[in-house]
């Protein structure tokens, strides 16, 4: 099965991105499941490296990394990155700048698309 998870919300302030990454991570650990995650809007902040948070908070950058370590792909909307002043070298290893064209291809590739 091929699953595309699309995230739109910021890394913190709501739990949508957190829950989307929890699902993506769980799916990526299953045999026979391919996972791709596309980050739109404020969700591109989920893939920035080295989040500085108080003790007890979840680290979405680490969760993105876990998806990658289990074979998932992470694409970050380049237009959204530019609008927020995020450079590609600020992303965690394995996450990359992407395009609307690529997420369109990923949507056609997927058996299921889940959006948060």
PyMOL commands that set and color helices and strands:
alter all, ss='L'
color gray80, all
select helices_A, chain A and resi 16-28+41-47+60-69+78-84+88-90+100-109
alter helices_A, ss='H'
color red, helices_A
select strands_A, chain A and resi 2-7+34-39+73-77+95-98+112-115
alter strands_A, ss='S'
color yellow, strands_A
deselect
rebuild
show_as cartoon
